[in-house]
Amino acid sequence: MSKSIFYHAGCPVCVSAEQDILTLIGAENVEVVHLGEARNRIEEAEKAGVKSVPALLTPNGNVLH
């Protein structure tokens, strides 16, 4: 994995965090996944270690909640 993945649920806190992450890391370095719209990716997030959102999965596999 070369990009970070930012998982969120679309709430105001998540959207605000998304904007901060994109500003800090750069949109070209982050894939944003709205789990409310991409429900098929919930299992993927759980397998990666995401326990709550918002969460950032780093390229080396660490999950930051």
CHARMM internal coordinates of N, CA and C (Angstrom, degrees):
IC EDIT
DIST 1 N 1 CA 1.4526
DIST 1 CA 1 C 1.5283
ANGL 1 N 1 CA 1 C 107.94
DIST 1 C 2 N 1.3015
ANGL 1 CA 1 C 2 N 116.34
DIHE 1 N 1 CA 1 C 2 N 127.38
DIST 2 N 2 CA 1.4620
ANGL 1 C 2 N 2 CA 119.77
DIHE 1 CA 1 C 2 N 2 CA -178.95
DIST 2 CA 2 C 1.5219
ANGL 2 N 2 CA 2 C 113.06
DIHE 1 C 2 N 2 CA 2 C -104.19
DIST 2 C 3 N 1.3213
ANGL 2 CA 2 C 3 N 117.21
DIHE 2 N 2 CA 2 C 3 N -18.25
DIST 3 N 3 CA 1.4610
ANGL 2 C 3 N 3 CA 121.60
DIHE 2 CA 2 C 3 N 3 CA 179.25
DIST 3 CA 3 C 1.5209
ANGL 3 N 3 CA 3 C 109.77
DIHE 2 C 3 N 3 CA 3 C -109.75
DIST 3 C 4 N 1.3070
ANGL 3 CA 3 C 4 N 115.45
DIHE 3 N 3 CA 3 C 4 N 155.69
DIST 4 N 4 CA 1.4553
ANGL 3 C 4 N 4 CA 120.50
DIHE 3 CA 3 C 4 N 4 CA 168.05
DIST 4 CA 4 C 1.5186
ANGL 4 N 4 CA 4 C 107.51
DIHE 3 C 4 N 4 CA 4 C -78.29
DIST 4 C 5 N 1.3287
ANGL 4 CA 4 C 5 N 116.40
DIHE 4 N 4 CA 4 C 5 N 156.00
DIST 5 N 5 CA 1.4632
ANGL 4 C 5 N 5 CA 120.99
DIHE 4 CA 4 C 5 N 5 CA 175.39
DIST 5 CA 5 C 1.5183
ANGL 5 N 5 CA 5 C 107.32
DIHE 4 C 5 N 5 CA 5 C -121.40
DIST 5 C 6 N 1.3249
ANGL 5 CA 5 C 6 N 116.47
DIHE 5 N 5 CA 5 C 6 N 125.81
DIST 6 N 6 CA 1.4500
ANGL 5 C 6 N 6 CA 121.97
DIHE 5 CA 5 C 6 N 6 CA 178.42
DIST 6 CA 6 C 1.5184
ANGL 6 N 6 CA 6 C 107.80
DIHE 5 C 6 N 6 CA 6 C -105.65
DIST 6 C 7 N 1.3376
ANGL 6 CA 6 C 7 N 115.94
DIHE 6 N 6 CA 6 C 7 N 112.07
DIST 7 N 7 CA 1.4587
ANGL 6 C 7 N 7 CA 122.21
DIHE 6 CA 6 C 7 N 7 CA 179.13
DIST 7 CA 7 C 1.5199
ANGL 7 N 7 CA 7 C 108.99
DIHE 6 C 7 N 7 CA 7 C -96.59
DIST 7 C 8 N 1.3237
ANGL 7 CA 7 C 8 N 116.29
DIHE 7 N 7 CA 7 C 8 N 135.22
DIST 8 N 8 CA 1.4637
ANGL 7 C 8 N 8 CA 119.23
DIHE 7 CA 7 C 8 N 8 CA 175.59
DIST 8 CA 8 C 1.5220
ANGL 8 N 8 CA 8 C 110.77
DIHE 7 C 8 N 8 CA 8 C -152.55
DIST 8 C 9 N 1.3359
ANGL 8 CA 8 C 9 N 115.55
DIHE 8 N 8 CA 8 C 9 N 173.54
DIST 9 N 9 CA 1.4608
ANGL 8 C 9 N 9 CA 121.50
DIHE 8 CA 8 C 9 N 9 CA -175.02
DIST 9 CA 9 C 1.5211
ANGL 9 N 9 CA 9 C 113.21
DIHE 8 C 9 N 9 CA 9 C -113.30
DIST 9 C 10 N 1.3158
ANGL 9 CA 9 C 10 N 117.88
DIHE 9 N 9 CA 9 C 10 N 1.64
DIST 10 N 10 CA 1.4596
ANGL 9 C 10 N 10 CA 120.42
DIHE 9 CA 9 C 10 N 10 CA 175.51
DIST 10 CA 10 C 1.5139
ANGL 10 N 10 CA 10 C 116.13
DIHE 9 C 10 N 10 CA 10 C 91.69
DIST 10 C 11 N 1.3244
ANGL 10 CA 10 C 11 N 118.34
DIHE 10 N 10 CA 10 C 11 N 0.22
DIST 11 N 11 CA 1.4697
ANGL 10 C 11 N 11 CA 120.08
DIHE 10 CA 10 C 11 N 11 CA 179.46
DIST 11 CA 11 C 1.5364
ANGL 11 N 11 CA 11 C 108.75
DIHE 10 C 11 N 11 CA 11 C -71.70
DIST 11 C 12 N 1.3171
ANGL 11 CA 11 C 12 N 117.98
DIHE 11 N 11 CA 11 C 12 N 165.52
DIST 12 N 12 CA 1.4664
ANGL 11 C 12 N 12 CA 120.45
DIHE 11 CA 11 C 12 N 12 CA -179.53
DIST 12 CA 12 C 1.5305
ANGL 12 N 12 CA 12 C 114.02
DIHE 11 C 12 N 12 CA 12 C -56.71
DIST 12 C 13 N 1.3225
ANGL 12 CA 12 C 13 N 117.78
DIHE 12 N 12 CA 12 C 13 N -38.28
DIST 13 N 13 CA 1.4631
ANGL 12 C 13 N 13 CA 121.06
DIHE 12 CA 12 C 13 N 13 CA 178.43
DIST 13 CA 13 C 1.5303
ANGL 13 N 13 CA 13 C 109.73
DIHE 12 C 13 N 13 CA 13 C -64.34
DIST 13 C 14 N 1.3326
ANGL 13 CA 13 C 14 N 116.27
DIHE 13 N 13 CA 13 C 14 N -43.14
DIST 14 N 14 CA 1.4652
ANGL 13 C 14 N 14 CA 120.71
DIHE 13 CA 13 C 14 N 14 CA -179.99
DIST 14 CA 14 C 1.5314
ANGL 14 N 14 CA 14 C 111.50
DIHE 13 C 14 N 14 CA 14 C -64.59
DIST 14 C 15 N 1.3100
ANGL 14 CA 14 C 15 N 116.59
DIHE 14 N 14 CA 14 C 15 N -43.41
DIST 15 N 15 CA 1.4666
ANGL 14 C 15 N 15 CA 120.63
DIHE 14 CA 14 C 15 N 15 CA -178.97
DIST 15 CA 15 C 1.5216
ANGL 15 N 15 CA 15 C 110.30
DIHE 14 C 15 N 15 CA 15 C -64.99
DIST 15 C 16 N 1.3137
ANGL 15 CA 15 C 16 N 117.45
DIHE 15 N 15 CA 15 C 16 N -40.06
DIST 16 N 16 CA 1.4560
ANGL 15 C 16 N 16 CA 121.35
DIHE 15 CA 15 C 16 N 16 CA 177.01
DIST 16 CA 16 C 1.5263
ANGL 16 N 16 CA 16 C 110.31
DIHE 15 C 16 N 16 CA 16 C -63.82
DIST 16 C 17 N 1.3329
ANGL 16 CA 16 C 17 N 116.57
DIHE 16 N 16 CA 16 C 17 N -44.54
DIST 17 N 17 CA 1.4606
ANGL 16 C 17 N 17 CA 120.59
DIHE 16 CA 16 C 17 N 17 CA 178.64
DIST 17 CA 17 C 1.5249
ANGL 17 N 17 CA 17 C 110.70
DIHE 16 C 17 N 17 CA 17 C -63.47
DIST 17 C 18 N 1.3320
ANGL 17 CA 17 C 18 N 117.06
DIHE 17 N 17 CA 17 C 18 N -38.72
DIST 18 N 18 CA 1.4666
ANGL 17 C 18 N 18 CA 121.30
DIHE 17 CA 17 C 18 N 18 CA 177.56
DIST 18 CA 18 C 1.5246
ANGL 18 N 18 CA 18 C 110.60
DIHE 17 C 18 N 18 CA 18 C -57.68
DIST 18 C 19 N 1.3104
ANGL 18 CA 18 C 19 N 117.01
DIHE 18 N 18 CA 18 C 19 N -46.39
DIST 19 N 19 CA 1.4616
ANGL 18 C 19 N 19 CA 120.50
DIHE 18 CA 18 C 19 N 19 CA -179.68
DIST 19 CA 19 C 1.5315
ANGL 19 N 19 CA 19 C 111.52
DIHE 18 C 19 N 19 CA 19 C -62.91
DIST 19 C 20 N 1.3218
ANGL 19 CA 19 C 20 N 116.51
DIHE 19 N 19 CA 19 C 20 N -40.48
DIST 20 N 20 CA 1.4696
ANGL 19 C 20 N 20 CA 119.98
DIHE 19 CA 19 C 20 N 20 CA 178.27
DIST 20 CA 20 C 1.5317
ANGL 20 N 20 CA 20 C 111.22
DIHE 19 C 20 N 20 CA 20 C -65.70
DIST 20 C 21 N 1.3228
ANGL 20 CA 20 C 21 N 117.05
DIHE 20 N 20 CA 20 C 21 N -42.80
DIST 21 N 21 CA 1.4624
ANGL 20 C 21 N 21 CA 121.41
DIHE 20 CA 20 C 21 N 21 CA 179.48
DIST 21 CA 21 C 1.5245
ANGL 21 N 21 CA 21 C 110.11
DIHE 20 C 21 N 21 CA 21 C -62.11
DIST 21 C 22 N 1.3305
ANGL 21 CA 21 C 22 N 116.93
DIHE 21 N 21 CA 21 C 22 N -45.57
DIST 22 N 22 CA 1.4592
ANGL 21 C 22 N 22 CA 120.65
DIHE 21 CA 21 C 22 N 22 CA -179.64
DIST 22 CA 22 C 1.5267
ANGL 22 N 22 CA 22 C 111.12
DIHE 21 C 22 N 22 CA 22 C -62.98
DIST 22 C 23 N 1.3212
ANGL 22 CA 22 C 23 N 116.82
DIHE 22 N 22 CA 22 C 23 N -37.65
DIST 23 N 23 CA 1.4592
ANGL 22 C 23 N 23 CA 120.90
DIHE 22 CA 22 C 23 N 23 CA 178.02
DIST 23 CA 23 C 1.5337
ANGL 23 N 23 CA 23 C 111.06
DIHE 22 C 23 N 23 CA 23 C -68.29
DIST 23 C 24 N 1.3197
ANGL 23 CA 23 C 24 N 116.88
DIHE 23 N 23 CA 23 C 24 N -42.66
DIST 24 N 24 CA 1.4657
ANGL 23 C 24 N 24 CA 121.31
DIHE 23 CA 23 C 24 N 24 CA -177.10
DIST 24 CA 24 C 1.5293
ANGL 24 N 24 CA 24 C 113.08
DIHE 23 C 24 N 24 CA 24 C -73.21
DIST 24 C 25 N 1.3197
ANGL 24 CA 24 C 25 N 116.71
DIHE 24 N 24 CA 24 C 25 N -43.89
DIST 25 N 25 CA 1.4613
ANGL 24 C 25 N 25 CA 120.82
DIHE 24 CA 24 C 25 N 25 CA -172.83
DIST 25 CA 25 C 1.5250
ANGL 25 N 25 CA 25 C 112.06
DIHE 24 C 25 N 25 CA 25 C -97.48
DIST 25 C 26 N 1.3285
ANGL 25 CA 25 C 26 N 115.60
DIHE 25 N 25 CA 25 C 26 N -30.07
DIST 26 N 26 CA 1.4602
ANGL 25 C 26 N 26 CA 120.39
DIHE 25 CA 25 C 26 N 26 CA -177.25
DIST 26 CA 26 C 1.5183
ANGL 26 N 26 CA 26 C 110.94
DIHE 25 C 26 N 26 CA 26 C 101.51
DIST 26 C 27 N 1.3122
ANGL 26 CA 26 C 27 N 116.59
DIHE 26 N 26 CA 26 C 27 N 131.32
DIST 27 N 27 CA 1.4657
ANGL 26 C 27 N 27 CA 121.80
DIHE 26 CA 26 C 27 N 27 CA -176.41
DIST 27 CA 27 C 1.5208
ANGL 27 N 27 CA 27 C 112.25
DIHE 26 C 27 N 27 CA 27 C -58.90
DIST 27 C 28 N 1.3182
ANGL 27 CA 27 C 28 N 117.10
DIHE 27 N 27 CA 27 C 28 N -29.71
DIST 28 N 28 CA 1.4642
ANGL 27 C 28 N 28 CA 120.26
DIHE 27 CA 27 C 28 N 28 CA -179.08
DIST 28 CA 28 C 1.5208
ANGL 28 N 28 CA 28 C 112.53
DIHE 27 C 28 N 28 CA 28 C -73.63
DIST 28 C 29 N 1.3359
ANGL 28 CA 28 C 29 N 117.27
DIHE 28 N 28 CA 28 C 29 N -11.84
DIST 29 N 29 CA 1.4617
ANGL 28 C 29 N 29 CA 121.94
DIHE 28 CA 28 C 29 N 29 CA -177.72
DIST 29 CA 29 C 1.5226
ANGL 29 N 29 CA 29 C 113.66
DIHE 28 C 29 N 29 CA 29 C -107.59
DIST 29 C 30 N 1.3389
ANGL 29 CA 29 C 30 N 116.93
DIHE 29 N 29 CA 29 C 30 N 3.06
DIST 30 N 30 CA 1.4621
ANGL 29 C 30 N 30 CA 120.99
DIHE 29 CA 29 C 30 N 30 CA -175.43
DIST 30 CA 30 C 1.5194
ANGL 30 N 30 CA 30 C 110.12
DIHE 29 C 30 N 30 CA 30 C -133.93
DIST 30 C 31 N 1.3215
ANGL 30 CA 30 C 31 N 115.47
DIHE 30 N 30 CA 30 C 31 N 131.07
DIST 31 N 31 CA 1.4623
ANGL 30 C 31 N 31 CA 120.91
DIHE 30 CA 30 C 31 N 31 CA 169.21
DIST 31 CA 31 C 1.5201
ANGL 31 N 31 CA 31 C 106.38
DIHE 30 C 31 N 31 CA 31 C -97.29
DIST 31 C 32 N 1.3208
ANGL 31 CA 31 C 32 N 117.79
DIHE 31 N 31 CA 31 C 32 N 125.91
DIST 32 N 32 CA 1.4571
ANGL 31 C 32 N 32 CA 121.96
DIHE 31 CA 31 C 32 N 32 CA 179.79
DIST 32 CA 32 C 1.5236
ANGL 32 N 32 CA 32 C 108.40
DIHE 31 C 32 N 32 CA 32 C -98.99
DIST 32 C 33 N 1.3345
ANGL 32 CA 32 C 33 N 115.76
DIHE 32 N 32 CA 32 C 33 N 127.75
DIST 33 N 33 CA 1.4571
ANGL 32 C 33 N 33 CA 121.40
DIHE 32 CA 32 C 33 N 33 CA 179.63
DIST 33 CA 33 C 1.5256
ANGL 33 N 33 CA 33 C 108.61
DIHE 32 C 33 N 33 CA 33 C -122.42
DIST 33 C 34 N 1.3209
ANGL 33 CA 33 C 34 N 115.79
DIHE 33 N 33 CA 33 C 34 N 113.38
DIST 34 N 34 CA 1.4649
ANGL 33 C 34 N 34 CA 122.65
DIHE 33 CA 33 C 34 N 34 CA 175.54
DIST 34 CA 34 C 1.5256
ANGL 34 N 34 CA 34 C 105.98
DIHE 33 C 34 N 34 CA 34 C -88.82
DIST 34 C 35 N 1.3248
ANGL 34 CA 34 C 35 N 116.47
DIHE 34 N 34 CA 34 C 35 N 105.47
DIST 35 N 35 CA 1.4540
ANGL 34 C 35 N 35 CA 120.47
DIHE 34 CA 34 C 35 N 35 CA -174.46
DIST 35 CA 35 C 1.5202
ANGL 35 N 35 CA 35 C 113.87
DIHE 34 C 35 N 35 CA 35 C -68.06
DIST 35 C 36 N 1.3123
ANGL 35 CA 35 C 36 N 118.02
DIHE 35 N 35 CA 35 C 36 N -18.87
DIST 36 N 36 CA 1.4592
ANGL 35 C 36 N 36 CA 120.48
DIHE 35 CA 35 C 36 N 36 CA 174.43
DIST 36 CA 36 C 1.5179
ANGL 36 N 36 CA 36 C 111.68
DIHE 35 C 36 N 36 CA 36 C -72.03
DIST 36 C 37 N 1.3268
ANGL 36 CA 36 C 37 N 116.02
DIHE 36 N 36 CA 36 C 37 N -29.34
DIST 37 N 37 CA 1.4625
ANGL 36 C 37 N 37 CA 121.26
DIHE 36 CA 36 C 37 N 37 CA 179.52
DIST 37 CA 37 C 1.5244
ANGL 37 N 37 CA 37 C 112.31
DIHE 36 C 37 N 37 CA 37 C -97.34
DIST 37 C 38 N 1.3182
ANGL 37 CA 37 C 38 N 117.58
DIHE 37 N 37 CA 37 C 38 N -23.64
DIST 38 N 38 CA 1.4656
ANGL 37 C 38 N 38 CA 122.27
DIHE 37 CA 37 C 38 N 38 CA -179.19
DIST 38 CA 38 C 1.5279
ANGL 38 N 38 CA 38 C 108.81
DIHE 37 C 38 N 38 CA 38 C -120.37
DIST 38 C 39 N 1.3173
ANGL 38 CA 38 C 39 N 115.18
DIHE 38 N 38 CA 38 C 39 N 61.43
DIST 39 N 39 CA 1.4675
ANGL 38 C 39 N 39 CA 120.77
DIHE 38 CA 38 C 39 N 39 CA -175.76
DIST 39 CA 39 C 1.5323
ANGL 39 N 39 CA 39 C 112.18
DIHE 38 C 39 N 39 CA 39 C -59.51
DIST 39 C 40 N 1.3137
ANGL 39 CA 39 C 40 N 116.70
DIHE 39 N 39 CA 39 C 40 N -24.48
DIST 40 N 40 CA 1.4638
ANGL 39 C 40 N 40 CA 120.56
DIHE 39 CA 39 C 40 N 40 CA 178.92
DIST 40 CA 40 C 1.5324
ANGL 40 N 40 CA 40 C 112.18
DIHE 39 C 40 N 40 CA 40 C -68.00
DIST 40 C 41 N 1.3194
ANGL 40 CA 40 C 41 N 117.86
DIHE 40 N 40 CA 40 C 41 N -8.53
DIST 41 N 41 CA 1.4694
ANGL 40 C 41 N 41 CA 121.44
DIHE 40 CA 40 C 41 N 41 CA -179.29
DIST 41 CA 41 C 1.5298
ANGL 41 N 41 CA 41 C 112.77
DIHE 40 C 41 N 41 CA 41 C -102.25
DIST 41 C 42 N 1.3329
ANGL 41 CA 41 C 42 N 117.03
DIHE 41 N 41 CA 41 C 42 N 1.91
DIST 42 N 42 CA 1.4712
ANGL 41 C 42 N 42 CA 120.49
DIHE 41 CA 41 C 42 N 42 CA 179.46
DIST 42 CA 42 C 1.5249
ANGL 42 N 42 CA 42 C 110.70
DIHE 41 C 42 N 42 CA 42 C -62.04
DIST 42 C 43 N 1.3196
ANGL 42 CA 42 C 43 N 117.36
DIHE 42 N 42 CA 42 C 43 N -46.43
DIST 43 N 43 CA 1.4660
ANGL 42 C 43 N 43 CA 120.68
DIHE 42 CA 42 C 43 N 43 CA -179.44
DIST 43 CA 43 C 1.5327
ANGL 43 N 43 CA 43 C 110.97
DIHE 42 C 43 N 43 CA 43 C -60.79
DIST 43 C 44 N 1.3230
ANGL 43 CA 43 C 44 N 116.79
DIHE 43 N 43 CA 43 C 44 N -40.33
DIST 44 N 44 CA 1.4671
ANGL 43 C 44 N 44 CA 121.97
DIHE 43 CA 43 C 44 N 44 CA 177.05
DIST 44 CA 44 C 1.5300
ANGL 44 N 44 CA 44 C 110.26
DIHE 43 C 44 N 44 CA 44 C -58.50
DIST 44 C 45 N 1.3297
ANGL 44 CA 44 C 45 N 115.90
DIHE 44 N 44 CA 44 C 45 N -45.91
DIST 45 N 45 CA 1.4641
ANGL 44 C 45 N 45 CA 120.73
DIHE 44 CA 44 C 45 N 45 CA -179.51
DIST 45 CA 45 C 1.5281
ANGL 45 N 45 CA 45 C 110.55
DIHE 44 C 45 N 45 CA 45 C -63.57
DIST 45 C 46 N 1.3205
ANGL 45 CA 45 C 46 N 116.52
DIHE 45 N 45 CA 45 C 46 N -44.14
DIST 46 N 46 CA 1.4626
ANGL 45 C 46 N 46 CA 120.49
DIHE 45 CA 45 C 46 N 46 CA 179.88
DIST 46 CA 46 C 1.5219
ANGL 46 N 46 CA 46 C 111.08
DIHE 45 C 46 N 46 CA 46 C -62.36
DIST 46 C 47 N 1.3239
ANGL 46 CA 46 C 47 N 117.64
DIHE 46 N 46 CA 46 C 47 N -42.63
DIST 47 N 47 CA 1.4669
ANGL 46 C 47 N 47 CA 121.23
DIHE 46 CA 46 C 47 N 47 CA 179.01
DIST 47 CA 47 C 1.5228
ANGL 47 N 47 CA 47 C 111.48
DIHE 46 C 47 N 47 CA 47 C -63.76
DIST 47 C 48 N 1.3340
ANGL 47 CA 47 C 48 N 117.06
DIHE 47 N 47 CA 47 C 48 N -29.62
DIST 48 N 48 CA 1.4662
ANGL 47 C 48 N 48 CA 121.48
DIHE 47 CA 47 C 48 N 48 CA 178.76
DIST 48 CA 48 C 1.5207
ANGL 48 N 48 CA 48 C 111.83
DIHE 47 C 48 N 48 CA 48 C -78.04
DIST 48 C 49 N 1.3406
ANGL 48 CA 48 C 49 N 117.27
DIHE 48 N 48 CA 48 C 49 N -12.15
DIST 49 N 49 CA 1.4618
ANGL 48 C 49 N 49 CA 120.87
DIHE 48 CA 48 C 49 N 49 CA 178.27
DIST 49 CA 49 C 1.5080
ANGL 49 N 49 CA 49 C 114.99
DIHE 48 C 49 N 49 CA 49 C 108.81
DIST 49 C 50 N 1.3258
ANGL 49 CA 49 C 50 N 117.83
DIHE 49 N 49 CA 49 C 50 N 6.15
DIST 50 N 50 CA 1.4601
ANGL 49 C 50 N 50 CA 121.01
DIHE 49 CA 49 C 50 N 50 CA 178.27
DIST 50 CA 50 C 1.5265
ANGL 50 N 50 CA 50 C 108.53
DIHE 49 C 50 N 50 CA 50 C -71.66
DIST 50 C 51 N 1.3388
ANGL 50 CA 50 C 51 N 115.96
DIHE 50 N 50 CA 50 C 51 N 124.61
DIST 51 N 51 CA 1.4585
ANGL 50 C 51 N 51 CA 121.54
DIHE 50 CA 50 C 51 N 51 CA -179.40
DIST 51 CA 51 C 1.5210
ANGL 51 N 51 CA 51 C 112.25
DIHE 50 C 51 N 51 CA 51 C -110.59
DIST 51 C 52 N 1.3240
ANGL 51 CA 51 C 52 N 115.80
DIHE 51 N 51 CA 51 C 52 N -23.10
DIST 52 N 52 CA 1.4599
ANGL 51 C 52 N 52 CA 121.43
DIHE 51 CA 51 C 52 N 52 CA 177.53
DIST 52 CA 52 C 1.5292
ANGL 52 N 52 CA 52 C 107.41
DIHE 51 C 52 N 52 CA 52 C -155.34
DIST 52 C 53 N 1.2949
ANGL 52 CA 52 C 53 N 115.10
DIHE 52 N 52 CA 52 C 53 N 161.92
DIST 53 N 53 CA 1.4684
ANGL 52 C 53 N 53 CA 120.04
DIHE 52 CA 52 C 53 N 53 CA 178.51
DIST 53 CA 53 C 1.5166
ANGL 53 N 53 CA 53 C 108.98
DIHE 52 C 53 N 53 CA 53 C -119.60
DIST 53 C 54 N 1.3247
ANGL 53 CA 53 C 54 N 117.46
DIHE 53 N 53 CA 53 C 54 N 152.47
DIST 54 N 54 CA 1.4520
ANGL 53 C 54 N 54 CA 127.54
DIHE 53 CA 53 C 54 N 54 CA 3.92
DIST 54 CA 54 C 1.5274
ANGL 54 N 54 CA 54 C 111.63
DIHE 53 C 54 N 54 CA 54 C -72.74
DIST 54 C 55 N 1.3337
ANGL 54 CA 54 C 55 N 115.05
DIHE 54 N 54 CA 54 C 55 N 150.96
DIST 55 N 55 CA 1.4546
ANGL 54 C 55 N 55 CA 121.14
DIHE 54 CA 54 C 55 N 55 CA 178.65
DIST 55 CA 55 C 1.5231
ANGL 55 N 55 CA 55 C 109.38
DIHE 54 C 55 N 55 CA 55 C -147.35
DIST 55 C 56 N 1.3068
ANGL 55 CA 55 C 56 N 115.21
DIHE 55 N 55 CA 55 C 56 N 143.69
DIST 56 N 56 CA 1.4550
ANGL 55 C 56 N 56 CA 121.67
DIHE 55 CA 55 C 56 N 56 CA 177.85
DIST 56 CA 56 C 1.5221
ANGL 56 N 56 CA 56 C 108.07
DIHE 55 C 56 N 56 CA 56 C -115.28
DIST 56 C 57 N 1.3261
ANGL 56 CA 56 C 57 N 115.52
DIHE 56 N 56 CA 56 C 57 N 121.36
DIST 57 N 57 CA 1.4597
ANGL 56 C 57 N 57 CA 122.21
DIHE 56 CA 56 C 57 N 57 CA 174.78
DIST 57 CA 57 C 1.5170
ANGL 57 N 57 CA 57 C 107.28
DIHE 56 C 57 N 57 CA 57 C -95.78
DIST 57 C 58 N 1.3248
ANGL 57 CA 57 C 58 N 116.62
DIHE 57 N 57 CA 57 C 58 N 116.54
DIST 58 N 58 CA 1.4635
ANGL 57 C 58 N 58 CA 120.71
DIHE 57 CA 57 C 58 N 58 CA -177.36
DIST 58 CA 58 C 1.5230
ANGL 58 N 58 CA 58 C 110.50
DIHE 57 C 58 N 58 CA 58 C -80.92
DIST 58 C 59 N 1.3258
ANGL 58 CA 58 C 59 N 117.44
DIHE 58 N 58 CA 58 C 59 N 161.84
DIST 59 N 59 CA 1.4631
ANGL 58 C 59 N 59 CA 120.11
DIHE 58 CA 58 C 59 N 59 CA -179.84
DIST 59 CA 59 C 1.5231
ANGL 59 N 59 CA 59 C 114.69
DIHE 58 C 59 N 59 CA 59 C -57.37
DIST 59 C 60 N 1.3281
ANGL 59 CA 59 C 60 N 117.76
DIHE 59 N 59 CA 59 C 60 N -26.79
DIST 60 N 60 CA 1.4662
ANGL 59 C 60 N 60 CA 119.37
DIHE 59 CA 59 C 60 N 60 CA 179.17
DIST 60 CA 60 C 1.5294
ANGL 60 N 60 CA 60 C 113.29
DIHE 59 C 60 N 60 CA 60 C -92.14
DIST 60 C 61 N 1.3487
ANGL 60 CA 60 C 61 N 117.37
DIHE 60 N 60 CA 60 C 61 N 9.67
DIST 61 N 61 CA 1.4539
ANGL 60 C 61 N 61 CA 122.03
DIHE 60 CA 60 C 61 N 61 CA 172.44
DIST 61 CA 61 C 1.5112
ANGL 61 N 61 CA 61 C 116.60
DIHE 60 C 61 N 61 CA 61 C 94.95
DIST 61 C 62 N 1.3233
ANGL 61 CA 61 C 62 N 118.77
DIHE 61 N 61 CA 61 C 62 N 2.18
DIST 62 N 62 CA 1.4635
ANGL 61 C 62 N 62 CA 120.43
DIHE 61 CA 61 C 62 N 62 CA 176.93
DIST 62 CA 62 C 1.5283
ANGL 62 N 62 CA 62 C 109.84
DIHE 61 C 62 N 62 CA 62 C -78.81
DIST 62 C 63 N 1.3321
ANGL 62 CA 62 C 63 N 115.81
DIHE 62 N 62 CA 62 C 63 N 142.17
DIST 63 N 63 CA 1.4614
ANGL 62 C 63 N 63 CA 121.00
DIHE 62 CA 62 C 63 N 63 CA 176.99
DIST 63 CA 63 C 1.5157
ANGL 63 N 63 CA 63 C 108.21
DIHE 62 C 63 N 63 CA 63 C -109.15
DIST 63 C 64 N 1.3267
ANGL 63 CA 63 C 64 N 115.37
DIHE 63 N 63 CA 63 C 64 N 123.44
DIST 64 N 64 CA 1.4699
ANGL 63 C 64 N 64 CA 121.49
DIHE 63 CA 63 C 64 N 64 CA 177.80
DIST 64 CA 64 C 1.5155
ANGL 64 N 64 CA 64 C 108.25
DIHE 63 C 64 N 64 CA 64 C -107.30
DIST 64 C 65 N 1.3458
ANGL 64 CA 64 C 65 N 115.80
DIHE 64 N 64 CA 64 C 65 N 118.41
DIST 65 N 65 CA 1.4622
ANGL 64 C 65 N 65 CA 120.32
DIHE 64 CA 64 C 65 N 65 CA -179.50
DIST 65 CA 65 C 1.5158
ANGL 65 N 65 CA 65 C 110.01
DIHE 64 C 65 N 65 CA 65 C -97.91
END
COOR INIT
IC SEED 1 N 1 CA 1 C
IC BUILD
